[in-house]
Amino acid sequence: MKTKDVYLKTMKFVWLKLALGAAMIVFSLLTLAICLLLGSLGNGGGLGIAFIIWLILVCGAYAGAERYIGYMLKAGHVAMVTTAVTTGTLPENQLEAAKQMVKERFVAANVYFFVDRMVSGAVSQLQRGLQKVDNLLGGIPGVSAIVSFAQMFVHIALGYIDECCLGYTFLHKEQSACKSAADGVVIYFQNWKKLLKDAAVTTLIVMGITLVAWVIPFAIFAAIFGALGVHWIFAFVIAVMFAAVMRSAFIDSYMMVKMMVSYMEVAPATQITFDLYGKLCNLSSKFKRLFDRGQQEQQQYGNMRTMY
């Protein structure tokens, strides 16, 4: 399937992400109204204190929703995208099939959290490499600005690589999730030029759409809050939340599908012919943790097969 087809056929997960984000925005607006009301009853800095309390409440709620709901939605979406790209078909009940695949592959949520965090930390190594280039060439006029733009581009593109590596774990059920994820990271670095090239144009589009998705809501909320006599900073924060929800539901989902389609095109045919494991272990402590855990789990699997 092509990127557009996979994206449209897995829209259920996009709508669920949007629903989760919309629920958080409603929660944020309700708690903001309550905090502003209570803050207005106080003296002097009442509104300032109310704003700080509101930020703490909202940040805590967002973190909890992302960890216990958002992560599982992402894992299910990754499972279905992997199925669509590799088989060309999708089950009728995608939500149930995704739930079953994630449960079978990761057993418990904490295993998925660990793998996701380790993969995300490992792929950030490319950014550190670019930073070294900036340090070496920082004295050359114009180079620093170019490298800073390159870092921003790579940061956006790499944000979707962890989903590709997690998708790879669904292809190799004979291995532990950590071992497959580590292999997925290595395969990415063997094909990083092609993958980043495929993401180049889409990344620039994402940057533009994200800016528009923030500016328009900010103008709307600033006008509303201004009419109500509320400080513009509240409009700014709500606009950022709105833009984040829209990006997470629609833009991030599309970028994830695009990167996974590119990744799955090269992953099955990639032969790991040189020792990138050792190099990546030296460059990233998180990759080393992921790799070591994968090796331990594979050894346990081997012992179990020997027993039976």
Buried (B, 14 or more C-beta within 10 A) or exposed (E): BEBEBBBEBBEBBBEBBBEBBBBBBEBBBEBBEBBBEBBEEEEEEBBEBBBEBBBEBBEEBBEEBBEEBBBBBBBBBBBBBBBBBBEEEBBEEBBEBBBBBBBEBBEEBEBBBBBBBBBBBBBBBBBEEBEEBBEEEEEEEEBBEEBEEBBBBBBBBBBBBBBBBBBBBBBBEEBBBBBBBBBBBBBBBBBBEEBBEBBEEBBEEBEEBBEEBBEBBBEBBBEEBEEEEBEEEBBBBBBEBBBBBBBBBBBBBBBBBBBBBBBBBBBEEBEEEEEBBEBBBEBBEBBBBBBEBBBEBBEEBEEEEEEE
